Amino acid sequence: MDGNALVREYLVLGLRLDRLHPGLVDSYTGDRALRRAVDNETRPHPAALAERAGLLRRELPGTDLEPDRKRFLAAHLTALECTARKLAGVRIGFVDEVRAYFQVDAVPGNPDEYRRAHARLAEVLPGHQSLRERLADYRVGETVPPRKLDAAVHALSSALRDQVRQQYALPEHEVVEYEVVTDKPWSGFNYYLGDFRSRVAINADLGHRMSNLPHLVAHEAYPGHHTEHCRKEVGLVGKRGQLEQSLFVINTPQCLMAEGMAELGLHAAVGPGWGRWTERVLRDLGLRMDGDQAERVEQAVAGLIGVRQDAALMLHDRRASQDDVVAYLRRWLLIPEGRARQMLRFLGDPLWRAYTTTYVEGARLVRAWLDLRPPTGTLAERYLRLLDEPLVPEALREELREGVPRLPRDPG
């Protein structure tokens, strides 16, 4: 099988899996006739799709594809095979599932680190109430009023778009449309529609905070998911003909890379001082915040990044009760029960149950990789490689083991 034929079979495999579990394909911007053909097929059997994924992975080394494409496709065929086996009823342990999907191990966090994060937070938010009460009061004070949520999102998006366009070229007619939704298991979601257009849904149920909103917009749009999709559509797909990049499937290494870089989007676009930057953007809407304080609080809370992954391991690996998982989330994240139940809803969703690892391990891996750059290199230059190249987690770990950053590939 030649390389182009294998890539086509990979696309067909992903589209067929989406028929068995709608929502698995996050976006597909390739040949519409191919999607119509798959939609008109007889419903496939998941065991046959698992077998096909394994066969394609074995044939991949003999194709004429470039090494980075082979590495990308091998990782993603492994993930799709795991998905197909699960759909066929094969019992797969949670840790093994995460490893097959994302090329990382889900490991428990260290409670001592969480205690230190609480201690730092207590210094930032002094007072006589319990730390949970102090944090709750602080967050109530920085909540964006529902009537101003849409305006705040658009103001931050416009400011971030201007910032990102100074750093990275984007198509002139790219656009992001926002909608406020309810009753979703996530806080925000990017629906990439192709042709450099995204629709970003913001879940109003969560009561968004002024310190969180810029992270969310950066994550979903600039320089996060929307920016990545646009640049890969221009470069990898349009200029280099890597059609496998036209398909984005949930629970693949693609997701860990995308979520890791999106989690660090505000860090890459604005960097230290993002609190005051946000303060200035929101001031014109009549929203008041202490940007420096917001930054200090978020730095302290960042030490609790592993708690959600711990909760996923408790729920799916150790078979803890839902009440125990909620209690764990409430203890370490210092959140009310309603918020913990919302998190549990995401952790328990059949499609998303492993996905928390993409945020936790993805952010850890990408941050370490971004920090590995030449003395004369900039964060923006490093981040550009994430936007433009078909990298997988193992490729980042390889560079970290070597301790030497590689030069970016020519996108042309």
N, C-alpha and C positions, 0 to 999 in steps of 0.2 A: 504494500500500500504506500503510495507517495504521500508527501507531507500534506498537500492540499486536501487530499481525500480523507486523511485522518482527521484534520481539523473540521471538515464538514461532518464527519461521523460524531465528533465531540459535540458539535452544536446540536445535532439531531438528538443525541443522548440527553443533553440537558433539557431540551424542549419536551422530550418524551417523559422525563421525570416530572416536569411541571404539570403534565396532564394527570399524573397519579396523585400529586400533592400540589394543587394550585397555590402559587405564592412562592414556590421554590425559586423560580426565575425572577430575580429582582428587576432585571432589565434585559431586553434583547433589541439591538438596533441593527441587526443584520438583514439578510434577504427575507423580505416578507413572504415571498412565495414558499420558502422553506418552512416557515412557521405554519402557513396555511396547509401545506402538505402533511405536516406532522399532526395538525389538528384534525385532519380528515382521515387519519389512519385508525385502524382498530385499536382499541385501548391496549397498551402494552402490558406485559407481565413484569413485575419488578425483578424477579429472579433472572429473567432473560436480559434485562438491562444491566444487572450486576455482572453477569457473565460477559456481556459486551464491553463493559468498562474495563474489566480485567484483560480481555483480549486486546483492546486498543492500547492499553498501557504496555503490554508485552511487545506489540509491534512498533511502538514509538521509537525505540533506539535505532531501528533500521531505516528510518525516514531521513530525508534530506533537510529537515528543519534545523535552524540554528540552535546551539546549546541552550540559550536562555529560554527559547520557546519549548524545547523538549522538557526542561526542568519545570516550567509553568504547567504544561499539559500533564506531565506525570503526576504532579501534586494534585491537580484538579480531578484527574481520572480516579485517583485513590479516594478522594472525597466523595465523588459521585457514586463510586462502587459501594462505599459505606452507606450512603443514603439509600441506594437501591436495595441493599441487603436488609436494612431496617424496614423498608416498606414491604419486603417479602416476609417479614415476621421473624427474622433472625435476631436473637437477643445479643446485644453488644453492650459491654460495660461502658459506663459513662466516660471514664477516663480514656478508654480506647477510642470511643466515639470522637471525643474532642481532639485526640491526637491525629486520627484519620482525616478529620475535617480541616484542621488548622495548623498542623505541623508543630504543635506546642504541647506541653504537658500542663494540665490544670493541677496546681499544687496549692495546698492550704496556706493561708497567710499566718503570720506570727502575731499572736495576741499582745505580745510585749510591744510590738510596733504600734498597735492600735492604742495601747495605753499611753505611749509617748505622744501619739497624735492628740489624744484627749487632753494630755497635760499642756501641749502647745496651744490647743484651742482654749483651755481655761485661762491661759495668760492673755490671749487676745480678747477674750470676752470675760473680764473680771466681774465679780458680783457675789451676792450671798445666796442666790437661788441655785438649784442643781444645774449642772452643765447642760442637761437636756432642756431645761426651762430657759436658760439663757440663750441657747442656740435657737430655740423655737421663737422666742421674742425677737431676736435679731432678724430671723428670716421673715417673720410677719412684717417687720418694718421695711423690708426691701422687696416686698411682693409687688409685682406690676399689677395695677388695677385691671380687671378684665376688659374694661372699655378702652384701655390704652395699649393692650397687648399687640394688636395688629399694627398700630402706628410705631410702636417700639421695635417690633421685628423688622419693619421696612426701613426704619432709620438706621438700625445697626447693619442691615444688609447692604444698604447704599454706601455706608461708610467703609465697610469691609471690602466691598467690591472695588471702590476707589483705591484702597490700600493694596489689594491683591493685583489689580491691573498695573500698578507701578512695578510690581515684582515679577509677574509672569504674563506672557502674552495670552490673551483669551480671544476667541472669535468675536467679531464686532456685534453679531446679532444674538449672542448668548443671552439667555434670560432665565430668571427664577421667579416663579409665581408662588405665593404663599396662601395657605388656607388654614383656618383655625378649626380643629375637629375635636370630638369628644369620644369617650368610651374606647380607647385604644390602650394596648399594653405597653406602649413606648411613649417617650416624651416628644420625639420628632422623627420624621421619616422623609427621605428623599426619594421621589419617584422620578427617575431619569427617563425622559420621553424620547430621547434621540434628537438629532439636529440641534444640539447645544441648548436644549430646553429641559428644565426641571420643574416639578411641582413639589413643594415642600409643605408637608402637613405638620402643624404644631398642635399638640394635644393640650387643650385648655384645662383639662381636669386636674393638672398637676400644680396649678398655681405658680407660674414661673416667676423667678426672682431676677432682679436687675443684675446681679452678679453672675447668674447662670445663663441668661439669655444671649450674651455675646458668644459664649462657648457653644451654645446650641446652633446659632446662626453660622458661626465659623465652621462648625462640624458638618452641617448639612449643605452649606453653599460655598462660602469663600473663606479659606482655600480648601475646603473639605470635599465632600462627595461630588457636588456639581462641578467644581473646578477639575477634579480628577477625571470625571467622565468626559468633560469637554476636551481636555488635553490629550487623553488617550484616543478619543475618537478622531482628533486631528492627526496625531502623530502615529501611534501604533497601528491603528486601523487604516486611516486615510493615506499616510505616507509610506508605511512599511508593510501594509497588507496583512497584518496579524489579525485575521478575522476571529480568532478565538476570543479576542478582547471585546468583541461586540456582544458577548454573552456574560452576564453577571449572575451567578447562582448563589443562593443562600447556603451557608454551611460549607464553605470552601476556603482555602488559604487566601483567596482574593478578599474575603470579608475581613479577616484579621488584619491584613495590610491596610485596607481601606479604613477600618474603624480606628486602627492605631494612629494613622496619620491624621484622621479627622479629629480624634481626641486632642491632638496637639496642634490643631489648626490655628487657634488664637495665639498660641505660643509662637508659631511660625510667622503669622501675619503681623502681630502687634508686639508680642514679647512682654518683658517686664514693663510695668506701667499701664497694663491693659485696664486696670481699675479706673485710673484717672481718665484714660481715653474713653471708656464707657460712660463715665460721669459726664464728660463734655457732650457726647452724642445724645444722651437722654435728657440733658438739661433743657433743651428746646421744647421738649414735650411736657415740661412741668414736673418731671420725675427727679427726685433728689436722692442721691446716694453718696456715701463716703467711699470713693474709689480705693484709697489706700487701705482702709479697713476691710473692704471686700476682698482685696488681694491677700491680706494677711489671713483672713478666715479661710479662704479657698486653699491657701498653702498648707494650713494646718489640716484641713479636711482631706487633702490629697493623700495623707498617710493612711487613710482608711480604704484605699482603692481595692484592696483584696477582699473586703468583707462580702461583696456580692458573689464573688467566685466561691468563697467558703460556703455561702448559702446554697449555691448550685450543687456543690459536692455533698453537702448535708442531705439535700433533697433527693438527689438522683444516685449518689454513690453509697451513702450510708443509710439511706431510706429513713431519714428523720421525719417526724410528723410535721405537717404544715405549721402547727402552732409553735413547735420548737424553732423552726426556721424563722418565723416572724419574730419570735422573742430574740433570736440571735441578731437579726437585722436591727431591731429596735435598740438592743443593748449597745452595739458598737457604732451604728450610724446615728444614734440619738434622734430617731425619727418617730413620728406618731404611728399608731397602728394602721391607720388608713393608708399611709404611704408605704409601709412595709407590705401590706396586702397587695398593693399595686405592683410592687416589685415581685412578689411571689407569683402574681398572675403571669408576668413575663417569664420568670424562671420555670414555670410549670407548663408553658405553652409547648405543644409537641414540636412545632417548627423551630421555636426560638430557645429551647431549653439549654442548649450548649452555647448559645450565642454570647452570653455574658463574658466568656473567656476572650472574645475578640476585643472587648474594651479593656479588660484588665491586662492580659498578657500582651495584647497588641500595643497598648500604650507604653508598657515597660520596654518591650523590644524596640519599638520605633524610637523612643526617647534615647535609649542607649546608643542606637545606631546614628541618630542625628548628632549626638555629642561626639561621635568619632569622625572628626573632619580635620583637614589640614589647618595649620595655624593661620594661613591666609584665606581659608575658605569661610563662606558665610552660611548661616542657617538657611537662608533662602535658596542658595545654590544646592545645598544638601537636600532640602525638602523637594526641590524640583525633580530630583531623581525618582522620588516616590511617585510623583505625579506622572512621570513620563515613561518609566521603565516597567517591564513585566516581572517585577520582583516578587519573590515568595519568602515566607519567614525563614526558611533554611538558608537562603542566600544572604539575608541580613546577619544571621548567626555566624555564617562562615566568615564574613568580613570582620565581625567582632572577635572571633577566635584569632584571625590573622592580625588584628590590631592595626590594619592599614586600610584607610578608605580608598576605594577604587574611583577612577575617573568616570564621569557620566558618559553614557553612550551617545553617539550621534543620532538625534531623533530623525534625521532625514533618510 
